[in-house]
Amino acid sequence: MNKWTAISNAMMLVMMLIFSCVVFSAEATIRPPGGTTSSGGGTSSGGSSGSSTDTNQIDHLELVVTVIKNEKPEASGNLFAELDGLSLRLLNSPIGNYGFLDISAAGSFRYVIKNDLPQVQALGLNDVAQETFLYQIITTNDNTIDAKLTVYILGNPSVSFDNVEIEFNNSSNEASPIHAGSASQMGQYMRGQLTSPDDRDWFIVNSLGNEIINLELCPEGSQCKDEKGWVMYVFDADKFESEGNEDKTVTLRTYIDRTNETLSTTQANHFYLLYDKGFFNNSLIGIIDPCFGDRRTLDIGVGQQPKNYLVLITSPLFRSSSLDPQINNDVEGCGAGDVVLERVKATLPGGTKIIEQFITAFPFSDDQYTLRVTRTGADPFAVLSPDSVAFDAVGRKAHVARIRVNNQLFTAELEQLNTPTDANILTTFGIRSIQSLSEPLTADPYLPTYNPVNQIVKFPQVLDTQSGAVYSVEMLYQPESNTLNLLRAVPVH
């Protein structure tokens, strides 16, 4: 793409963004002959316009909505707009090139981008794609109106859809690698989700030393910024491993209040409980706990030596005062006191009570959260690791020493199958061979990892053996053909 094409595309993108802001805030309009406009109630997703042969009847309707790759993946509204629609008939397929359309008999619709499609992933920051859906409306007056829904899809690689947690990452040795940002470019958002109150999401990031690492949990501008359903912990990876307390448990009792006699016990190992009981005092570097202050960012100073850091997201636990309205009226559940709660399980004759100890996780922690990590120093991925992928551009082959697929390690050989001359065609690699390894799984920020949720393979470090250049690479796995499509190759400096 030459400079003038890039400028033209950028101007088009800006105009589309402005246009989308206008139509999202405008009321739906019907335009009769003569240029006058009558307004109805507002629509939730787009603007509409129509033309007519008389002041009471329009002969066509046009609706426009805009979605943004990764950032705003869907749009919704009503295909009848302000018309008295009785029924509608879609004239072409609801499956488009970039997404799909869901419609109901009442006229409501939802358009959703399919982010895993290669053509969606190929959309760059200055790219605009378009889908058109034709349909007919039958009104309550038995009139037929031709209608069209146009969907504009804006490219936006600055927020990576692929930058999501890679399950399973419930233990520290399964930590998902994070390629953090640097002083010249902020890190991308990492999105994750706790699947249960006890779920743990582990990530690993590394540093060459002598810098500050900034971590953000649900920062300003993210969809979870006003929620308090998550805690972020940062650990020195070596010290955390040497502590060996990850799988420890805390004993909870059921007992008689007057005699303190224990009737039964259970073991609990919710991570916030272990943290509260001091199991990680030696390795913990910092924490963001929304129940103690409104802080959403954390800066950690890094010493002179290279080091790995573990980042963990869990749900917080209720504390004792949060359940007592006499002490704390905070309906959001944050409070002081012990995270081991007590309740009366039974009252015996004479007033003796049986007390049960329990823990309760904070509600809504199963919503999606975001985190971001940014370094101030040099990018450690510029220093070659034994796990780096070696790519021979002349022989068109790549050697992958180790790659994680689920909880298993493999070694693989890839072969470049094409050299596209068209920017809309993705470079494809075939998998020549793949063999399992008997090595145990360990957390490694350089380890290539496959995410089965979106079929993205992340290669943190790929060395071009001909030029000496190093790249961070993402590929989309195509199981039907057992191939990999190159989505992105970012130089690592």
Salt bridges, closest charged atoms under 4 A:
ASP59 OD1 - HIS60 ND1 3.05
GLU62 OE2 - HIS60 NE2 3.81
GLU71 OE1 - ARG191 NH2 3.98
GLU74 OE1 - ARG110 NH1 3.19
ASP102 OD2 - ARG110 NH2 3.45
ASP162 OD2 - ARG488 NH2 3.81
GLU216 OE2 - ARG372 NE 2.81
GLU220 OE2 - LYS225 NZ 3.73
GLU220 OE1 - ARG296 NH2 2.86
ASP226 OD1 - LYS225 NZ 3.03
ASP236 OD2 - LYS307 NZ 3.19
ASP238 OD2 - LYS307 NZ 3.85
ASP276 OD2 - LYS277 NZ 3.95
ASP276 OD1 - ARG319 NH2 3.05
GLU332 OE1 - LYS228 NZ 3.17
ASP338 OD1 - LYS277 NZ 3.20
GLU356 OE1 - ARG343 NE 2.91
ASP379 OD2 - HIS179 NE2 3.02
ASP379 OD1 - ARG375 NH1 3.77
ASP387 OD2 - ARG402 NH2 2.88
GLU413 OE2 - HIS399 ND1 2.46
GLU415 OE2 - LYS397 NZ 3.92
GLU415 OE1 - ARG432 NE 3.96
GLU439 OE1 - ARG402 NH1 3.23
ASP444 OD2 - ARG402 NH2 3.27
GLU474 OE2 - LYS458 NZ 2.93
GLU474 OE1 - ARG488 NH2 2.75
